[in-house]
């Protein structure tokens, strides 16, 4: 990790649902200067991983992206600055909760999901229009310039308040009372 760069993180399997094509298309729209001062880290495996690796090799952003495969993302949450979730649709995203628990502000698709129950736009992240690579590229630029304005401690406290194991356990316990 180069701490002088803005480090973005994506975590998820390489399949259609996860919107990696939208993400990579958004990178093509970015100014080359962004890549000099940013790095994109991707943790995840899946059927489409090799095709996206090949896409990256032949792109203008090939030196600014790293693929790690299906690994424990915990060290990446600790070292990265911004989390990106470009999914077309999502259930309840565990990786989003994990990223926020480390205080990372998120860039995420406004897609059918539970994301609006977790992220407050402008507080712990920003939404981009679902499947819109142009809007995602704008949000990457915005977040690169503004991620330090997001309160990392407040993001962590909010997630613990709403999604800690003890909080969720109480909800389940009430179901059986």
Buried (B, 14 or more C-beta within 10 A) or exposed (E): EEEEBBBBBBBBBBBEEBBBBBBBBBBEBBEEEBBEEBBBBBBBBBEBBEEBBEBBEEBEBEEBBBBBEEEEBEEBBEBBBBBBBBBBBBEEBEBBBBBBBBBBBBBBBBBEBEBEEBBEEEEBBBBBBBBBBEBBBBBBBEBBEEBEEBBBEEBBEBBBEEBEEEEEEEEEEEEEE
